[in-house]
Amino acid sequence: MILFLIGLAAGIISGMGIGGGAILIPALVLFAKPEQHIAQSVNLLFFIPTAIIALIVHIRNRRIDFKTAVPIILAGFAGAFIGSRIAVALPGNILRKFFGIFLLAMGIYEIFRKRSGKQLQKG
Amino acid sequence: MDILHQLPGMVKKYGKYLLIGLVTGMANGLFGSGGGTIAVPAMVLVLGVEEHKAHATAIAIILPLTLMSAFFYISHHYVDWTITYKTMLGGVAGGYLGARLLNICPSRILRKVFGVFMIAAAVRMLF
């Protein structure tokens, strides 16, 4: 039941443009207590089906800028390769500390950013 | 000769794309999350992509990167299918609920609430 509720919270906020992982991973670690790598792999797999559905809708509505996406994806593969290799090589407790630092930065960013771009365009 | 003239501009232009891709990919692999948090503001601020287009484009970028990162995690046996599918069921319901909730509760307040949760959780994980 707790896993369902954590997924529920992550699903709600992922629609708001905050990464679902920013809630999903710490909530899993604090309440379900899996190993850090497992929590991160749950988030990666969690993202796949929702992203596929969202992507189909966005492609139909022509909201995707492919000229921008393609070069970023190509460089991104190199980044994902490096990042994943580092992650699987690190012990779970060290990876958890790194994640904690990243989460702290994301939390501060969410609180202190003034307003979203959508509101800026209006003004 | 034309290409020679364009070369510095191309390096400068694509350098930004490559850097954004590299950082987004590394965060996605290392933290199993956070790619969108980096890619969306980077595209808006550095490349001048419109905000709503940046959100959609970020999904197109992060999906293939996530498939690659997930492959590495699974091949090192860092996977728990029971936790994954139970969480996913909640996620589907949450996605539906979130779309409705946004009309009632302004996302500006929800963002602050989740921001506080993130900081509190980060402190717990660090100490």
gemmi code that builds the backbone of each chain (N, CA, C; Angstrom):
import gemmi

chains = {
    "A": [
        ("MET", (0.833, -1.218, 0.000), (0.000, 0.000, 0.000), (0.863, 1.261, 0.000)),
        ("ILE", (1.924, 1.254, 0.817), (2.814, 2.414, 0.884), (3.463, 2.662, -0.491)),
        ("LEU", (3.774, 1.574, -1.204), (4.391, 1.720, -2.530), (3.421, 2.376, -3.504)),
        ("PHE", (2.147, 1.967, -3.404), (1.102, 2.549, -4.261), (0.993, 4.051, -3.981)),
        ("LEU", (0.998, 4.431, -2.701), (0.862, 5.848, -2.319), (2.059, 6.680, -2.776)),
        ("ILE", (3.255, 6.097, -2.684), (4.449, 6.805, -3.146), (4.354, 7.036, -4.657)),
        ("GLY", (3.933, 6.006, -5.379), (3.744, 6.140, -6.826), (2.699, 7.190, -7.153)),
        ("LEU", (1.635, 7.214, -6.337), (0.556, 8.183, -6.520), (1.088, 9.617, -6.413)),
        ("ALA", (1.851, 9.885, -5.356), (2.422, 11.226, -5.153), (3.349, 11.603, -6.305)),
        ("ALA", (4.185, 10.652, -6.714), (5.123, 10.920, -7.813), (4.377, 11.176, -9.114)),
        ("GLY", (3.291, 10.427, -9.331), (2.483, 10.604, -10.540), (1.832, 11.976, -10.586)),
        ("ILE", (1.355, 12.442, -9.422), (0.701, 13.754, -9.346), (1.689, 14.864, -9.695)),
        ("ILE", (2.878, 14.826, -9.096), (3.800, 15.941, -9.329), (4.510, 15.878, -10.682)),
        ("SER", (4.607, 14.679, -11.274), (5.311, 14.614, -12.555), (4.535, 15.376, -13.627)),
        ("GLY", (3.219, 15.548, -13.397), (2.416, 16.338, -14.320), (2.659, 17.834, -14.160)),
        ("MET", (3.362, 18.211, -13.067), (3.601, 19.625, -12.801), (4.957, 20.101, -13.274)),
        ("GLY", (5.744, 19.216, -13.849), (7.050, 19.607, -14.350), (8.172, 19.489, -13.340)),
        ("ILE", (7.838, 19.061, -12.092), (8.901, 18.675, -11.181), (9.163, 17.215, -11.519)),
        ("GLY", (10.415, 16.819, -11.609), (10.681, 15.417, -11.918), (10.053, 14.522, -10.880)),
        ("GLY", (9.344, 13.477, -11.307), (8.743, 12.541, -10.357), (9.785, 11.916, -9.438)),
        ("GLY", (10.990, 11.761, -9.954), (12.060, 11.114, -9.196), (12.463, 11.871, -7.952)),
        ("ALA", (12.280, 13.202, -7.979), (12.643, 14.032, -6.831), (11.793, 13.688, -5.616)),
        ("ILE", (10.612, 13.118, -5.834), (9.746, 12.669, -4.744), (9.844, 11.156, -4.584)),
        ("LEU", (9.793, 10.449, -5.726), (9.741, 8.975, -5.705), (10.948, 8.353, -5.007)),
        ("ILE", (12.138, 8.776, -5.385), (13.344, 8.140, -4.838), (13.493, 8.387, -3.331)),
        ("PRO", (13.436, 9.658, -2.847), (13.558, 9.841, -1.392), (12.413, 9.201, -0.612)),
        ("ALA", (11.182, 9.215, -1.159), (10.049, 8.601, -0.453), (10.271, 7.096, -0.316)),
        ("LEU", (10.746, 6.455, -1.374), (11.041, 5.015, -1.305), (12.115, 4.745, -0.255)),
        ("VAL", (13.200, 5.536, -0.326), (14.337, 5.321, 0.577), (13.922, 5.496, 2.040)),
        ("LEU", (13.076, 6.506, 2.318), (12.699, 6.800, 3.705), (11.613, 5.867, 4.240)),
        ("PHE", (10.663, 5.473, 3.355), (9.513, 4.700, 3.852), (9.545, 3.218, 3.493)),
        ("ALA", (10.136, 2.845, 2.356), (10.172, 1.431, 1.979), (11.570, 0.842, 2.146)),
        ("LYS", (12.557, 1.715, 2.318), (13.938, 1.346, 2.621), (14.591, 0.324, 1.679)),
        ("PRO", (14.491, 0.529, 0.380), (15.279, -0.347, -0.502), (16.714, 0.185, -0.573)),
        ("GLU", (17.587, -0.605, -1.157), (18.958, -0.158, -1.397), (18.899, 1.015, -2.404)),
        ("GLN", (19.844, 1.945, -2.300), (19.792, 3.160, -3.129), (19.723, 2.869, -4.637)),
        ("HIS", (20.511, 1.917, -5.116), (20.486, 1.591, -6.555), (19.098, 1.117, -6.986)),
        ("ILE", (18.466, 0.315, -6.116), (17.133, -0.224, -6.441), (16.131, 0.934, -6.548)),
        ("ALA", (16.195, 1.883, -5.585), (15.281, 3.028, -5.609), (15.443, 3.796, -6.926)),
        ("GLN", (16.678, 3.959, -7.359), (16.925, 4.698, -8.596), (16.463, 3.913, -9.822)),
        ("SER", (16.625, 2.590, -9.802), (16.171, 1.787, -10.946), (14.650, 1.754, -11.014)),
        ("VAL", (13.974, 1.769, -9.840), (12.502, 1.844, -9.835), (12.073, 3.125, -10.550)),
        ("ASN", (12.739, 4.227, -10.243), (12.368, 5.502, -10.863), (12.607, 5.498, -12.373)),
        ("LEU", (13.710, 4.918, -12.812), (13.997, 4.852, -14.253), (12.904, 4.063, -14.972)),
        ("LEU", (12.543, 2.895, -14.417), (11.538, 2.036, -15.058), (10.142, 2.657, -14.973)),
        ("PHE", (9.867, 3.325, -13.860), (8.595, 4.012, -13.617), (8.329, 5.047, -14.710)),
        ("PHE", (9.411, 5.710, -15.142), (9.300, 6.799, -16.111), (8.919, 6.297, -17.517)),
        ("ILE", (9.351, 5.090, -17.877), (9.240, 4.623, -19.266), (7.806, 4.587, -19.815)),
        ("PRO", (6.850, 3.868, -19.166), (5.498, 3.825, -19.753), (4.809, 5.190, -19.822)),
        ("THR", (4.937, 6.001, -18.758), (4.298, 7.328, -18.766), (4.912, 8.210, -19.856)),
        ("ALA", (6.224, 8.101, -20.031), (6.906, 8.928, -21.033), (6.459, 8.539, -22.440)),
        ("ILE", (6.266, 7.241, -22.683), (5.847, 6.792, -24.015), (4.473, 7.371, -24.351)),
        ("ILE", (3.555, 7.319, -23.380), (2.199, 7.845, -23.621), (2.261, 9.358, -23.869)),
        ("ALA", (3.007, 10.077, -23.009), (3.120, 11.531, -23.158), (3.748, 11.891, -24.502)),
        ("LEU", (4.734, 11.098, -24.903), (5.455, 11.372, -26.143), (4.549, 11.247, -27.365)),
        ("ILE", (3.691, 10.224, -27.355), (2.762, 10.027, -28.478), (1.861, 11.258, -28.624)),
        ("VAL", (1.354, 11.739, -27.488), (0.472, 12.915, -27.511), (1.238, 14.143, -28.024)),
        ("HIS", (2.450, 14.337, -27.518), (3.250, 15.504, -27.908), (3.646, 15.469, -29.386)),
        ("ILE", (3.947, 14.281, -29.902), (4.324, 14.176, -31.323), (3.123, 14.534, -32.197)),
        ("ARG", (1.945, 14.032, -31.812), (0.724, 14.333, -32.572), (0.438, 15.825, -32.580)),
        ("ASN", (0.700, 16.493, -31.441), (0.438, 17.937, -31.339), (1.619, 18.785, -31.805)),
        ("ARG", (2.630, 18.127, -32.369), (3.833, 18.805, -32.896), (4.473, 19.713, -31.863)),
        ("ARG", (4.596, 19.241, -30.638), (5.188, 20.061, -29.591), (6.675, 19.756, -29.384)),
        ("ILE", (7.188, 18.780, -30.157), (8.580, 18.395, -29.922), (9.509, 19.037, -30.947)),
        ("ASP", (10.563, 19.670, -30.436), (11.557, 20.343, -31.264), (12.675, 19.333, -31.555)),
        ("PHE", (12.521, 18.581, -32.673), (13.468, 17.502, -32.959), (14.866, 18.009, -33.292)),
        ("LYS", (14.936, 19.196, -33.916), (16.255, 19.758, -34.243), (17.079, 20.002, -32.981)),
        ("THR", (16.385, 20.371, -31.903), (17.064, 20.574, -30.628), (17.337, 19.229, -29.956)),
        ("ALA", (16.354, 18.315, -30.065), (16.427, 17.051, -29.320), (17.566, 16.145, -29.802)),
        ("VAL", (17.733, 16.031, -31.131), (18.674, 15.030, -31.659), (20.121, 15.232, -31.187)),
        ("PRO", (20.716, 16.433, -31.339), (22.103, 16.566, -30.853), (22.225, 16.377, -29.336)),
        ("ILE", (21.187, 16.786, -28.585), (21.236, 16.612, -27.132), (21.172, 15.120, -26.770)),
        ("ILE", (20.324, 14.364, -27.498), (20.220, 12.923, -27.238), (21.557, 12.226, -27.512)),
        ("LEU", (22.202, 12.592, -28.629), (23.463, 11.936, -28.987), (24.520, 12.149, -27.912)),
        ("ALA", (24.668, 13.404, -27.446), (25.617, 13.676, -26.366), (25.124, 13.035, -25.068)),
        ("GLY", (23.798, 12.987, -24.919), (23.191, 12.426, -23.714), (23.514, 10.951, -23.535)),
        ("PHE", (23.616, 10.197, -24.653), (23.984, 8.777, -24.559), (25.357, 8.620, -23.914)),
        ("ALA", (26.299, 9.485, -24.310), (27.638, 9.436, -23.707), (27.535, 9.743, -22.220)),
        ("GLY", (26.738, 10.760, -21.864), (26.553, 11.128, -20.465), (25.898, 10.014, -19.663)),
        ("ALA", (24.858, 9.399, -20.242), (24.136, 8.318, -19.546), (25.053, 7.116, -19.332)),
        ("PHE", (25.908, 6.851, -20.324), (26.880, 5.747, -20.218), (27.813, 6.004, -19.033)),
        ("ILE", (28.391, 7.219, -18.995), (29.338, 7.573, -17.917), (28.629, 7.555, -16.557)),
        ("GLY", (27.481, 8.239, -16.480), (26.749, 8.348, -15.214), (26.328, 6.994, -14.660)),
        ("SER", (25.802, 6.119, -15.538), (25.342, 4.797, -15.099), (26.503, 3.929, -14.633)),
        ("ARG", (27.624, 4.002, -15.369), (28.793, 3.194, -14.996), (29.322, 3.621, -13.625)),
        ("ILE", (29.319, 4.951, -13.373), (29.753, 5.446, -12.066), (28.789, 4.947, -10.987)),
        ("ALA", (27.469, 5.067, -11.269), (26.452, 4.675, -10.284), (26.587, 3.205, -9.884)),
        ("VAL", (26.698, 2.313, -10.869), (26.745, 0.878, -10.536), (28.063, 0.494, -9.866)),
        ("ALA", (29.100, 1.328, -10.055), (30.390, 1.040, -9.430), (30.452, 1.530, -7.977)),
        ("LEU", (29.582, 2.494, -7.630), (29.622, 3.074, -6.286), (28.869, 2.199, -5.283)),
        ("PRO", (29.338, 2.142, -4.018), (28.540, 1.485, -2.987), (27.278, 2.291, -2.696)),
        ("GLY", (26.194, 1.590, -2.306), (24.894, 2.226, -2.110), (24.904, 3.409, -1.154)),
        ("ASN", (25.655, 3.301, -0.038), (25.620, 4.397, 0.948), (26.305, 5.664, 0.420)),
        ("ILE", (27.311, 5.491, -0.435), (27.987, 6.656, -1.030), (27.067, 7.285, -2.083)),
        ("LEU", (26.444, 6.429, -2.909), (25.527, 6.917, -3.940), (24.380, 7.705, -3.298)),
        ("ARG", (23.919, 7.219, -2.120), (22.834, 7.894, -1.403), (23.247, 9.313, -0.998)),
        ("LYS", (24.500, 9.478, -0.568), (24.993, 10.810, -0.177), (25.019, 11.741, -1.400)),
        ("PHE", (25.533, 11.226, -2.521), (25.568, 12.030, -3.754), (24.153, 12.456, -4.140)),
        ("PHE", (23.226, 11.488, -4.065), (21.837, 11.791, -4.408), (21.278, 12.849, -3.470)),
        ("GLY", (21.620, 12.756, -2.178), (21.159, 13.727, -1.180), (21.593, 15.145, -1.515)),
        ("ILE", (22.831, 15.298, -1.976), (23.340, 16.626, -2.352), (22.553, 17.168, -3.551)),
        ("PHE", (22.333, 16.297, -4.540), (21.586, 16.686, -5.745), (20.147, 17.063, -5.389)),
        ("LEU", (19.531, 16.279, -4.489), (18.150, 16.536, -4.066), (18.041, 17.858, -3.308)),
        ("LEU", (19.027, 18.144, -2.468), (19.055, 19.396, -1.717), (19.071, 20.586, -2.696)),
        ("ALA", (19.902, 20.487, -3.719), (19.990, 21.562, -4.723), (18.663, 21.724, -5.465)),
        ("MET", (18.030, 20.588, -5.829), (16.741, 20.661, -6.542), (15.648, 21.250, -5.656)),
        ("GLY", (15.654, 20.896, -4.358), (14.655, 21.406, -3.418), (14.781, 22.911, -3.251)),
        ("ILE", (16.020, 23.394, -3.103), (16.256, 24.832, -2.946), (15.814, 25.568, -4.212)),
        ("TYR", (16.100, 24.961, -5.372), (15.697, 25.564, -6.652), (14.168, 25.696, -6.741)),
        ("GLU", (13.445, 24.652, -6.320), (11.971, 24.689, -6.374), (11.401, 25.782, -5.474)),
        ("ILE", (12.008, 25.987, -4.310), (11.473, 26.955, -3.351), (11.790, 28.391, -3.755)),
        ("PHE", (12.989, 28.599, -4.268), (13.402, 29.983, -4.491), (13.174, 30.520, -5.893)),
        ("ARG", (12.801, 29.633, -6.837), (12.578, 30.190, -8.163), (11.302, 31.016, -8.136)),
        ("LYS", (11.345, 32.169, -8.792), (10.292, 33.173, -8.628), (8.959, 32.737, -9.231)),
        ("ARG", (8.967, 32.449, -10.511), (7.730, 32.079, -11.178), (8.067, 31.270, -12.418)),
        ("SER", (7.068, 30.558, -12.963), (7.354, 29.730, -14.131), (7.362, 30.584, -15.384)),
        ("GLY", (7.980, 30.071, -16.427), (8.097, 30.803, -17.688), (6.748, 31.147, -18.291)),
        ("LYS", (5.759, 30.287, -18.029), (4.423, 30.517, -18.589), (3.849, 31.837, -18.068)),
        ("GLN", (4.063, 32.058, -16.768), (3.558, 33.295, -16.169), (4.355, 34.497, -16.657)),
        ("LEU", (5.657, 34.265, -16.907), (6.508, 35.353, -17.384), (6.052, 35.851, -18.747)),
        ("GLN", (5.659, 34.888, -19.608), (5.250, 35.261, -20.966), (4.026, 36.170, -20.946)),
        ("LYS", (3.199, 35.953, -19.931), (1.967, 36.732, -19.844), (2.281, 38.205, -19.508)),
        ("GLY", (3.275, 38.408, -18.644), (3.565, 39.736, -18.135), (4.444, 40.572, -19.019)),
    ],
    "B": [
        ("MET", (34.802, 26.151, -48.949), (35.204, 27.329, -48.176), (34.077, 27.798, -47.268)),
        ("ASP", (32.868, 27.604, -47.789), (31.705, 28.024, -47.012), (31.666, 27.349, -45.648)),
        ("ILE", (31.983, 26.044, -45.675), (31.959, 25.270, -44.447), (33.007, 25.795, -43.459)),
        ("LEU", (34.165, 26.175, -43.989), (35.220, 26.714, -43.126), (34.765, 27.974, -42.392)),
        ("HIS", (34.001, 28.786, -43.129), (33.502, 30.007, -42.503), (32.468, 29.706, -41.426)),
        ("GLN", (31.687, 28.646, -41.676), (30.608, 28.313, -40.731), (31.108, 27.525, -39.517)),
        ("LEU", (32.312, 26.950, -39.643), (32.806, 26.032, -38.615), (32.826, 26.617, -37.198)),
        ("PRO", (33.432, 27.802, -36.990), (33.437, 28.328, -35.617), (32.033, 28.490, -35.045)),
        ("GLY", (31.120, 28.949, -35.877), (29.731, 29.118, -35.458), (29.088, 27.800, -35.097)),
        ("MET", (29.373, 26.762, -35.922), (28.785, 25.441, -35.675), (29.298, 24.847, -34.364)),
        ("VAL", (30.605, 25.012, -34.133), (31.193, 24.486, -32.896), (30.568, 25.183, -31.701)),
        ("LYS", (30.421, 26.501, -31.836), (29.842, 27.275, -30.749), (28.382, 26.869, -30.501)),
        ("LYS", (27.649, 26.716, -31.614), (26.236, 26.368, -31.502), (26.052, 24.957, -30.923)),
        ("TYR", (26.734, 23.962, -31.541), (26.518, 22.593, -31.093), (27.215, 22.283, -29.775)),
        ("GLY", (28.218, 23.111, -29.420), (28.884, 22.935, -28.128), (27.887, 23.009, -26.983)),
        ("LYS", (26.963, 23.951, -27.083), (25.933, 24.100, -26.050), (25.040, 22.855, -25.980)),
        ("TYR", (24.657, 22.338, -27.170), (23.809, 21.152, -27.232), (24.521, 19.957, -26.594)),
        ("LEU", (25.814, 19.825, -26.946), (26.579, 18.682, -26.446), (26.731, 18.748, -24.931)),
        ("LEU", (26.979, 19.945, -24.414), (27.153, 20.114, -22.973), (25.844, 19.797, -22.229)),
        ("ILE", (24.737, 20.322, -22.765), (23.430, 20.052, -22.142), (23.155, 18.548, -22.148)),
        ("GLY", (23.434, 17.902, -23.286), (23.207, 16.455, -23.398), (24.055, 15.673, -22.414)),
        ("LEU", (25.326, 16.037, -22.329), (26.261, 15.330, -21.464), (25.837, 15.426, -19.996)),
        ("VAL", (25.502, 16.644, -19.550), (25.122, 16.858, -18.143), (23.791, 16.156, -17.839)),
        ("THR", (22.811, 16.298, -18.765), (21.502, 15.656, -18.583), (21.660, 14.135, -18.497)),
        ("GLY", (22.441, 13.576, -19.410), (22.659, 12.132, -19.443), (23.352, 11.635, -18.188)),
        ("MET", (24.360, 12.388, -17.728), (25.101, 11.974, -16.533), (24.221, 11.976, -15.295)),
        ("ALA", (23.386, 13.017, -15.136), (22.472, 13.075, -13.993), (21.497, 11.906, -14.062)),
        ("ASN", (20.968, 11.661, -15.259), (20.007, 10.575, -15.448), (20.615, 9.226, -15.056)),
        ("GLY", (21.866, 9.004, -15.440), (22.522, 7.737, -15.136), (22.941, 7.634, -13.680)),
        ("LEU", (23.536, 8.715, -13.163), (24.100, 8.681, -11.810), (23.021, 8.691, -10.731)),
        ("PHE", (21.965, 9.504, -10.933), (20.928, 9.656, -9.907), (19.631, 8.926, -10.255)),
        ("GLY", (19.541, 8.367, -11.463), (18.313, 7.692, -11.886), (17.144, 8.645, -11.997)),
        ("SER", (17.435, 9.950, -12.083), (16.399, 10.979, -12.127), (17.041, 12.333, -12.416)),
        ("GLY", (16.222, 13.362, -12.514), (16.750, 14.718, -12.568), (17.117, 15.218, -13.953)),
        ("GLY", (16.976, 14.361, -14.962), (17.300, 14.798, -16.317), (16.455, 15.979, -16.757)),
        ("GLY", (15.159, 15.904, -16.457), (14.234, 16.973, -16.852), (14.493, 18.268, -16.118)),
        ("THR", (14.878, 18.130, -14.839), (15.172, 19.306, -14.016), (16.325, 20.109, -14.622)),
        ("ILE", (17.236, 19.409, -15.295), (18.360, 20.088, -15.925), (18.019, 20.497, -17.361)),
        ("ALA", (17.445, 19.566, -18.131), (17.240, 19.803, -19.563), (16.235, 20.930, -19.847)),
        ("VAL", (15.153, 21.007, -19.069), (14.123, 22.012, -19.366), (14.653, 23.449, -19.187)),
        ("PRO", (15.169, 23.819, -17.990), (15.699, 25.184, -17.872), (16.883, 25.447, -18.806)),
        ("ALA", (17.707, 24.422, -19.072), (18.856, 24.621, -19.971), (18.376, 24.980, -21.373)),
        ("MET", (17.351, 24.271, -21.869), (16.844, 24.555, -23.217), (16.206, 25.938, -23.277)),
        ("VAL", (15.479, 26.306, -22.206), (14.787, 27.604, -22.191), (15.809, 28.745, -22.087)),
        ("LEU", (16.753, 28.627, -21.141), (17.669, 29.741, -20.857), (18.845, 29.805, -21.837)),
        ("VAL", (19.395, 28.643, -22.201), (20.593, 28.648, -23.046), (20.243, 28.631, -24.530)),
        ("LEU", (19.224, 27.845, -24.906), (18.900, 27.704, -26.335), (17.698, 28.539, -26.754)),
        ("GLY", (16.983, 29.118, -25.798), (15.845, 29.964, -26.128), (14.623, 29.221, -26.646)),
        ("VAL", (14.480, 27.932, -26.242), (13.296, 27.161, -26.639), (12.113, 27.622, -25.780)),
        ("GLU", (10.923, 27.669, -26.381), (9.717, 28.048, -25.624), (9.468, 27.046, -24.491)),
        ("GLU", (8.945, 27.537, -23.383), (8.766, 26.708, -22.185), (7.933, 25.440, -22.449)),
        ("HIS", (6.772, 25.589, -23.078), (5.921, 24.394, -23.259), (6.531, 23.411, -24.250)),
        ("LYS", (7.275, 23.941, -25.240), (7.984, 23.062, -26.175), (9.143, 22.368, -25.477)),
        ("ALA", (9.794, 23.078, -24.547), (10.932, 22.503, -23.820), (10.500, 21.310, -22.973)),
        ("HIS", (9.318, 21.412, -22.348), (8.804, 20.308, -21.527), (8.577, 19.065, -22.384)),
        ("ALA", (7.947, 19.248, -23.539), (7.658, 18.123, -24.433), (8.954, 17.554, -25.003)),
        ("THR", (9.861, 18.448, -25.404), (11.129, 18.012, -26.001), (11.979, 17.254, -24.979)),
        ("ALA", (11.916, 17.696, -23.708), (12.690, 17.032, -22.656), (12.293, 15.556, -22.526)),
        ("ILE", (11.004, 15.251, -22.699), (10.558, 13.854, -22.613), (11.168, 13.034, -23.751)),
        ("ALA", (11.201, 13.638, -24.958), (11.791, 12.951, -26.111), (13.287, 12.707, -25.895)),
        ("ILE", (13.939, 13.599, -25.144), (15.373, 13.452, -24.865), (15.604, 12.397, -23.778)),
        ("ILE", (14.806, 12.482, -22.694), (15.094, 11.658, -21.522), (14.677, 10.204, -21.703)),
        ("LEU", (13.650, 9.947, -22.522), (13.209, 8.549, -22.719), (14.340, 7.649, -23.245)),
        ("PRO", (15.004, 8.004, -24.369), (16.101, 7.118, -24.819), (17.247, 7.023, -23.808)),
        ("LEU", (17.539, 8.122, -23.100), (18.622, 8.095, -22.103), (18.261, 7.180, -20.938)),
        ("THR", (16.960, 7.218, -20.549), (16.485, 6.366, -19.459), (16.568, 4.890, -19.839)),
        ("LEU", (16.239, 4.583, -21.111), (16.329, 3.190, -21.563), (17.768, 2.699, -21.416)),
        ("MET", (18.740, 3.561, -21.769), (20.141, 3.176, -21.671), (20.558, 3.003, -20.201)),
        ("SER", (20.201, 3.986, -19.358), (20.571, 3.900, -17.943), (19.935, 2.672, -17.293)),
        ("ALA", (18.643, 2.429, -17.595), (17.931, 1.285, -17.015), (18.617, -0.025, -17.417)),
        ("PHE", (19.100, -0.085, -18.646), (19.807, -1.283, -19.117), (21.018, -1.588, -18.226)),
        ("PHE", (21.796, -0.529, -17.895), (22.981, -0.728, -17.047), (22.596, -1.178, -15.637)),
        ("TYR", (21.548, -0.550, -15.069), (21.107, -0.925, -13.722), (20.633, -2.382, -13.703)),
        ("ILE", (19.822, -2.756, -14.701), (19.268, -4.119, -14.729), (20.379, -5.142, -14.967)),
        ("SER", (21.310, -4.816, -15.857), (22.374, -5.778, -16.150), (23.296, -5.974, -14.939)),
        ("HIS", (23.280, -5.031, -13.986), (24.020, -5.224, -12.741), (23.098, -5.714, -11.611)),
        ("HIS", (21.929, -6.229, -11.993), (20.938, -6.799, -11.064), (20.391, -5.789, -10.055)),
        ("TYR", (20.490, -4.502, -10.362), (19.887, -3.489, -9.500), (18.448, -3.264, -9.963)),
        ("VAL", (17.590, -4.224, -9.664), (16.181, -4.124, -10.058), (15.332, -4.940, -9.104)),
        ("ASP", (14.154, -4.409, -8.749), (13.194, -5.128, -7.919), (11.835, -4.952, -8.579)),
        ("TRP", (11.423, -5.973, -9.320), (10.206, -5.847, -10.140), (8.951, -5.665, -9.291)),
        ("THR", (8.911, -6.269, -8.072), (7.719, -6.144, -7.218), (7.522, -4.693, -6.802)),
        ("ILE", (8.603, -4.067, -6.299), (8.508, -2.654, -5.914), (8.139, -1.823, -7.144)),
        ("THR", (8.763, -2.139, -8.278), (8.560, -1.351, -9.497), (7.101, -1.362, -9.938)),
        ("TYR", (6.481, -2.555, -10.024), (5.119, -2.562, -10.568), (4.092, -1.987, -9.596)),
        ("LYS", (4.312, -2.191, -8.270), (3.374, -1.612, -7.293), (3.429, -0.082, -7.336)),
        ("THR", (4.648, 0.459, -7.458), (4.811, 1.905, -7.523), (4.212, 2.446, -8.812)),
        ("MET", (4.406, 1.691, -9.897), (3.887, 2.116, -11.204), (2.363, 2.233, -11.212)),
        ("LEU", (1.692, 1.280, -10.528), (0.219, 1.332, -10.459), (-0.224, 2.642, -9.818)),
        ("GLY", (0.443, 3.023, -8.722), (0.148, 4.303, -8.078), (0.437, 5.463, -9.011)),
        ("GLY", (1.492, 5.345, -9.772), (1.887, 6.407, -10.690), (0.850, 6.693, -11.754)),
        ("VAL", (0.234, 5.623, -12.274), (-0.807, 5.797, -13.298), (-1.997, 6.556, -12.714)),
        ("ALA", (-2.420, 6.133, -11.505), (-3.531, 6.810, -10.828), (-3.160, 8.258, -10.514)),
        ("GLY", (-1.925, 8.475, -10.071), (-1.461, 9.815, -9.720), (-1.420, 10.743, -10.920)),
        ("GLY", (-1.015, 10.217, -12.057), (-0.967, 11.022, -13.278), (-2.342, 11.548, -13.650)),
        ("TYR", (-3.347, 10.652, -13.487), (-4.731, 11.028, -13.786), (-5.238, 12.064, -12.781)),
        ("LEU", (-4.975, 11.770, -11.495), (-5.426, 12.644, -10.409), (-4.763, 14.023, -10.506)),
        ("GLY", (-3.492, 14.025, -10.826), (-2.721, 15.266, -10.898), (-3.304, 16.246, -11.887)),
        ("ALA", (-3.746, 15.718, -13.018), (-4.315, 16.567, -14.057), (-5.559, 17.286, -13.542)),
        ("ARG", (-6.345, 16.593, -12.690), (-7.570, 17.189, -12.131), (-7.252, 18.126, -10.963)),
        ("LEU", (-6.278, 17.697, -10.142), (-5.915, 18.444, -8.937), (-5.366, 19.825, -9.268)),
        ("LEU", (-4.683, 19.915, -10.393), (-4.051, 21.181, -10.786), (-5.068, 22.307, -10.919)),
        ("ASN", (-6.297, 21.931, -11.257), (-7.333, 22.949, -11.415), (-7.830, 23.477, -10.071)),
        ("ILE", (-7.693, 22.649, -9.026), (-8.187, 23.034, -7.702), (-7.094, 23.727, -6.893)),
        ("CYS", (-5.941, 23.057, -6.803), (-4.848, 23.575, -5.982), (-3.771, 24.168, -6.887)),
        ("PRO", (-3.440, 25.434, -6.723), (-2.442, 26.043, -7.609), (-1.073, 25.390, -7.460)),
        ("SER", (-0.432, 25.142, -8.596), (0.821, 24.392, -8.571), (1.928, 25.161, -7.864)),
        ("ARG", (1.757, 26.492, -7.747), (2.780, 27.309, -7.086), (2.936, 26.891, -5.615)),
        ("ILE", (1.782, 26.613, -4.974), (1.805, 26.200, -3.568), (2.315, 24.759, -3.447)),
        ("LEU", (1.806, 23.892, -4.337), (2.246, 22.487, -4.319), (3.758, 22.394, -4.499)),
        ("ARG", (4.285, 23.233, -5.380), (5.728, 23.243, -5.640), (6.527, 23.542, -4.380)),
        ("LYS", (6.058, 24.513, -3.598), (6.757, 24.875, -2.354), (6.691, 23.720, -1.364)),
        ("VAL", (5.493, 23.089, -1.274), (5.324, 21.958, -0.357), (6.302, 20.842, -0.715)),
        ("PHE", (6.361, 20.514, -2.011), (7.263, 19.450, -2.437), (8.718, 19.873, -2.284)),
        ("GLY", (9.008, 21.158, -2.479), (10.367, 21.677, -2.280), (10.838, 21.471, -0.851)),
        ("VAL", (9.935, 21.749, 0.109), (10.256, 21.549, 1.530), (10.498, 20.070, 1.814)),
        ("PHE", (9.629, 19.196, 1.240), (9.808, 17.750, 1.408), (11.177, 17.306, 0.873)),
        ("MET", (11.545, 17.836, -0.308), (12.811, 17.442, -0.930), (13.998, 17.823, -0.045)),
        ("ILE", (13.961, 19.033, 0.513), (15.068, 19.493, 1.368), (15.143, 18.648, 2.645)),
        ("ALA", (13.973, 18.390, 3.269), (13.936, 17.576, 4.489), (14.467, 16.170, 4.208)),
        ("ALA", (14.034, 15.585, 3.077), (14.480, 14.235, 2.719), (15.981, 14.226, 2.444)),
        ("ALA", (16.462, 15.287, 1.776), (17.894, 15.372, 1.458), (18.722, 15.395, 2.734)),
        ("VAL", (18.265, 16.171, 3.726), (18.990, 16.268, 5.000), (19.029, 14.906, 5.695)),
        ("ARG", (17.872, 14.184, 5.648), (17.819, 12.848, 6.235), (18.800, 11.888, 5.551)),
        ("MET", (18.929, 12.026, 4.226), (19.797, 11.113, 3.477), (21.272, 11.439, 3.694)),
        ("LEU", (21.560, 12.707, 3.970), (22.958, 13.127, 4.107), (23.506, 12.851, 5.496)),
        ("PHE", (22.637, 12.950, 6.541), (23.155, 12.822, 7.912), (22.553, 11.640, 8.669)),
    ],
}
model = gemmi.Model(1)
for chain_id, residues in chains.items():
    chain = gemmi.Chain(chain_id)
    for i, (resn, *xyz) in enumerate(residues, 1):
        res = gemmi.Residue()
        res.name, res.seqid = resn, gemmi.SeqId(i, " ")
        for name, pos in zip(("N", "CA", "C"), xyz):
            atom = gemmi.Atom()
            atom.name, atom.element = name, gemmi.Element(name[0])
            atom.pos, atom.b_iso = gemmi.Position(*pos), 0.0
            res.add_atom(atom)
        chain.add_residue(res)
    model.add_chain(chain)
structure = gemmi.Structure()
structure.add_model(model)
structure.setup_entities()
